[in-house]
Amino acid sequence: MPEPKASQLLTSAAKTAATSVARARTKHVTAGATAVGLALAAVVVVTAGPWDASGQRKAEAARAVSQGGDGGADHGGTPGTRPGSPSAAPSAPAVLAAPGASVPGPTRRALAELLDPILKDPSLGTRRTAAVVDAVTGERLYGKAPGEALTPASTIKLATAVAALTAAGPDHRIATRTVLEKGPGRLVLVGGGDPTLTARQKNPYGAASLRTLADKTAASLKAAGTTGITLTYDTSLYSGPTTHPIGPNENLAQVTALMADEARTDDSTSGPAPRAADPAAAAARTFADLLHERGITTKGGDPRPGTASDAAEDIAKVESPPLSALVERMLTHSDNDIAEALARQTAVAAGERHDFDGAGKAVHKELDKLRLPLSGTRFADGSGLDRTDKISADLLTGLLAEAAAPSRPALRSVLTGLPVAGFTGTLSNRYADAADAPGTGLVRAKTGTLTGVNTLAGTVVDADGRLLVFAFMTQGAPAPQSAQATLDRLASSVANCGCR
């Protein structure tokens, strides 16, 4: 997304604050508290800018670096444009350590008085569950059928993120390689499962570049006196069907270990788009063209599928941004391709089959290690597009509480990747109405939307400075926009609550 100017952000937030003061009053939140909260949000947004391409604030990373530590999100320069391999990404434990430990949290009774009436709103449909948890103590402060597993839609990406970070680690990078089978003179492009590999001249967000791989490969071949090869491509890392259970869909490419630009056939970088029918073959053809431009000819027509042997000689490789950065991008933009890739990477790290079933088992296994509530859960995919996925509000808040725990710095990118209400990612166009505007800049949450399914799960710091995590889930809503607005109002109410 383009970087908004600080003055624009300040003006926008100030207008929102004024609107909120005039219109948004509840028995628990005074107009003055709303104005102060939103003014603070405006200052935070302005001083924390500028915004980078993944929707995160670069100042978060700078502060994280000053605090030291390992893991986390890399918001620095573009990997691949600097000599050598990219450095490990900094963590942000000091930025997101649960605040408010010295102040009392809201009471159960006050939260119930605030949230119960909103949860009864008919816009939420026939089934609704909820949980609000104190991130400092892990105590659930509010719950409505919190253990009931419902279809989570894209909020399942929180589970995918935590499982991948637990299994593979926040600093893990996914390699795309070329190797040479010396006997037949066959060059093999080996996919490692990097969903962010790009072939574009303008690298959108510091992704690994197929052009850089072609540069390195051509230089190595020429140094060895080779200017002509047979090119094949290897996608054997993944097994099973490549088509998602919902079938071909513009929200997701075929799930394969090799693709470039998520197999998009337009110039988009997120959201629905037309996709190549065979992403791996398309990436290999592009790579062949890049080699031709660099003086390496390929024989025998279009590249064909093949498998690299253990005896093949390594020629070149490029690596993805760290897993923490992939998690951030996945959550901010609700990127389904990254989600399915991270589920497969979890399966690889956990020793399960590298298909949809194996990925689901791997996610369950990793979350079980964290002793999270898994009763009734089903992980049919990593993205949440499959309606047979099942998750409870207890699990969603458990995932967020783990990510906020000081003892889990490796999970911190789950929180930094959450969209900011009214500003970034899938929340950039929400929180505009007077009823939910008090949460603008204060709520960070993952959205989930399918027909008849609306979910919201994230974090807030309440009016007293206590970090809370929440999950609101609904099914059977008659109108998605009305359901989303009510979910936003629930989160805004928690954010502005001084509920004693």
Summary of the structure (lengths in Angstrom):
residues: 500
radius of gyration: 23.3
end to end distance: 39.6
largest distance: 78.4
contacts: 1908
relative contact order: 0.19
helix: 39%
strand: 18%
